[in-house]
Amino acid sequence: MPTAPPATPTATAAGRRPRVALAMRQDAASAVLDDAALTALGAVCDLAPGPVLDDLTTGRARAVLAGTELLVTGWGCPPLDEDVLAAAPRLRAVVHTAGSVRSHITPACWERGIEVSSAAAANALPVAEYTVAMILLSGKHVLERARAYRTARLRDDWLATPRNVGNHRRTIGLLSASLVGRRVVELLRPYDFDVQVYDPYLDDADTADLGVRRAALPDLFATCDVVSVHTPLLDATRGLVSRELLRSMRPGATLINTSRGAVVDQAALTEVLRAGRIRAVLDVTDPEQLPADDPLWDCENALITPHLAGSQGNEWRRLAEHAIAETARWAAGEGFAHAVRPERLAYLA
């Protein structure tokens, strides 16, 4: 086991520049940490020179790790296992520039007492924005009406619009009060919606603070115009959105999934979509890359996007800013603003 002493909230003396290295895929580093971000990061720490570490077993990586106190990690960071930690005796903290830390933060990290920060909250905002946009578009039946307009090349009679079209007092159901789910609640406040949430860990006080109504899982699906999935993929949530729940949705209701494809019974969803009962907006599927012949592609009442809701393009800047700010806080002995707690790992994505 690693024998380095446990980290403390004041792992560096205030004003001292910690030794920092980058560990992630090369393309992830190029996307998230551009030259301006690297300059800003280098202003608050002693940043190791040279290529980013994407393989922690090489001689160069071991030489860099020997003096590293804080790792800035990202997509594709190798697991920080006992062998890696043995080569990094001074490592006290990890700042992750993406959301989930499950793939690289190992039990050995928690046993070492390493402090961990994640950009999950920063990455939650674009996912929540995507969700709200899709809620509003689905309420106006934009996709099918645009398709009909393109086909007919004539405007329909707007005074004959069906009463089920529009966003006035629609009922929105959120599956999980996760980081993304909570941001969706915040962004929906200006709208005239009734927002319900199913989350077994949501108590009365939290429900009141969010300003939502708590709903049982069957009621959420049976009564809401839109159900948006925000639960992490855990053993307990795999296939949680079952055939029974999907069949119980109101005719014309919309299912939105920006979480993980495997949370939904995809065969059942395809069946319900092909029957024309509901509509779906899917930013994630199971598998992530659908086979070319998957019947979901042929469902005109399903919008499938290529996992684009999370941070992309100029939104990567927010992830870089998170890393810089958290590194600066840790260097000043202030601790992380967005610390990951090991006791919460069972409920996190």
C-alpha positions, -999 to 999 in steps of 0.1 A, spaced: 0 0 0 12 36 -5 29 48 26 28 86 20 11 105 48 -25 115 43 -33 148 27 -48 176 47 -70 206 37 -39 227 39 -16 205 19 5 234 7 17 265 26 -2 296 15 16 313 -14 37 283 -23 33 270 -59 26 233 -60 42 211 -86 14 201 -111 13 177 -140 -14 170 -166 -27 134 -170 -53 127 -198 -55 118 -234 -36 142 -257 -67 152 -277 -86 159 -244 -58 182 -233 -57 200 -266 -95 205 -265 -99 217 -229 -66 233 -221 -56 257 -249 -26 280 -247 -45 307 -227 -57 282 -202 -22 267 -198 -8 301 -192 -34 309 -166 -28 275 -149 10 281 -150 4 314 -131 -9 295 -100 14 265 -100 47 250 -111 34 232 -142 55 203 -154 68 209 -190 65 186 -219 37 164 -233 7 155 -212 9 122 -194 -14 97 -212 5 66 -201 16 66 -165 40 36 -168 67 52 -189 100 63 -176 92 99 -183 59 97 -166 75 81 -135 101 109 -134 73 136 -136 51 118 -110 80 116 -85 77 153 -79 40 159 -86 18 172 -58 -14 178 -78 -26 161 -110 -49 179 -134 -67 150 -150 -92 147 -179 -108 123 -203 -87 93 -208 -66 96 -176 -53 61 -167 -63 47 -133 -44 61 -104 -38 27 -88 -14 16 -61 15 12 -86 10 47 -99 7 62 -64 39 44 -54 56 63 -81 40 96 -69 49 98 -32 42 136 -30 8 134 -47 -19 150 -25 -47 162 -48 -64 156 -82 -84 182 -101 -105 166 -128 -115 187 -158 -145 165 -166 -174 150 -146 -172 114 -134 -140 103 -116 -150 66 -115 -126 55 -142 -94 68 -127 -98 76 -90 -93 42 -73 -97 30 -37 -60 35 -33 -65 72 -38 -90 75 -10 -68 53 13 -39 77 6 -62 106 16 -59 123 -17 -82 152 -22 -103 151 -54 -122 179 -72 -144 173 -102 -158 197 -128 -192 178 -127 -210 210 -117 -195 230 -145 -203 202 -170 -239 200 -157 -248 234 -171 -247 227 -208 -265 194 -202 -292 213 -184 -294 239 -211 -298 212 -237 -326 196 -217 -345 228 -213 -342 236 -250 -356 201 -258 -384 205 -233 -395 238 -249 -391 224 -285 -411 193 -276 -439 213 -262 -444 232 -295 -440 199 -314 -413 216 -334 -397 185 -350 -429 169 -364 -444 203 -375 -412 213 -392 -411 180 -410 -447 184 -421 -440 220 -433 -410 208 -453 -431 181 -469 -462 202 -477 -444 235 -484 -475 252 -471 -483 267 -437 -509 249 -416 -539 267 -401 -524 280 -369 -559 286 -354 -565 249 -357 -535 240 -336 -544 210 -313 -548 218 -276 -520 195 -267 -494 218 -284 -477 245 -263 -458 251 -231 -485 266 -209 -487 247 -176 -471 216 -188 -460 190 -163 -423 182 -164 -409 152 -146 -373 148 -137 -358 114 -129 -332 123 -102 -322 154 -84 -287 150 -96 -264 179 -104 -279 181 -138 -314 176 -125 -310 205 -101 -297 228 -128 -327 219 -149 -349 229 -120 -331 263 -118 -334 270 -155 -371 260 -156 -381 285 -129 -390 314 -153 -414 291 -172 -450 282 -165 -443 246 -157 -453 222 -129 -421 204 -121 -421 170 -104 -390 150 -93 -385 114 -84 -354 107 -63 -354 83 -34 -328 104 -16 -347 137 -18 -361 147 16 -388 172 25 -365 201 32 -346 196 -1 -378 193 -20 -390 226 -5 -357 243 -13 -359 232 -49 -395 244 -52 -407 211 -69 -432 184 -61 -419 150 -52 -435 122 -71 -435 84 -70 -417 68 -99 -449 53 -115 -468 86 -111 -439 106 -127 -443 86 -159 -480 83 -159 -488 120 -153 -460 141 -169 -460 156 -204 -422 153 -204 -400 129 -184 -363 138 -184 -337 112 -172 -309 125 -151 -300 95 -129 -264 82 -130 -259 46 -143 -255 24 -113 -264 -12 -106 -297 -1 -91 -306 22 -121 -297 -1 -150 -330 -6 -169 -348 15 -144 -370 31 -171 -388 -1 -179 -413 -13 -205 -441 -8 -179 -431 28 -172 -428 36 -209 -462 21 -217 -477 42 -189 -467 75 -204 -494 98 -218 -500 96 -255 -478 122 -271 -455 126 -241 -418 130 -245 -389 111 -229 -356 129 -228 -324 111 -219 -291 129 -214 -278 105 -187 -268 70 -199 -285 49 -225 -286 18 -203 -308 35 -177 -336 30 -203 -349 -4 -215 -340 4 -251 -359 -25 -267 -390 -14 -249 -385 22 -258 -381 12 -295 -413 -8 -293 -433 21 -278 -419 46 -303 -427 24 -332 -463 22 -319 -464 60 -321 -474 64 -285 -447 88 -273 -418 108 -286 -382 107 -275 -351 129 -274 -320 107 -269 -285 122 -265 -273 88 -252 -281 52 -263 -271 17 -255 -246 11 -270 -233 46 -272 -228 42 -310 -260 26 -323 -255 0 -351 -264 13 -385 -293 -11 -387 -307 -4 -352 -345 2 -355 -343 33 -334 -328 52 -364 -361 46 -383 -384 61 -356 -394 95 -369 -407 104 -335 -372 101 -320 -345 127 -322 -311 111 -316 -281 133 -311 -245 122 -308 -239 127 -270 -234 164 -275 -253 178 -245 -222 179 -223 -194 205 -226 -182 210 -262 -165 238 -282 -163 270 -263 -179 253 -233 -146 235 -226 -134 269 -214 -156 265 -183 -139 232 -175 -105 248 -178 -116 277 -156 -127 252 -130 -93 235 -130 -74 268 -127 -96 281 -98 -95 248 -79 -57 246 -83 -54 281 -70 -76 274 -40 -56 243 -31 -23 261 -35 -36 288 -11 -45 261 14 -83 268 11 -94 234 0 -116 226 -30 -149 243 -38 -161 212 -57 -146 184 -37 -157 148 -44 -165 129 -12 -159 91 -12 -190 85 8 -211 100 -20 -195 78 -48 -224 53 -47 -248 80 -59 -226 98 -84 -222 93 -121 
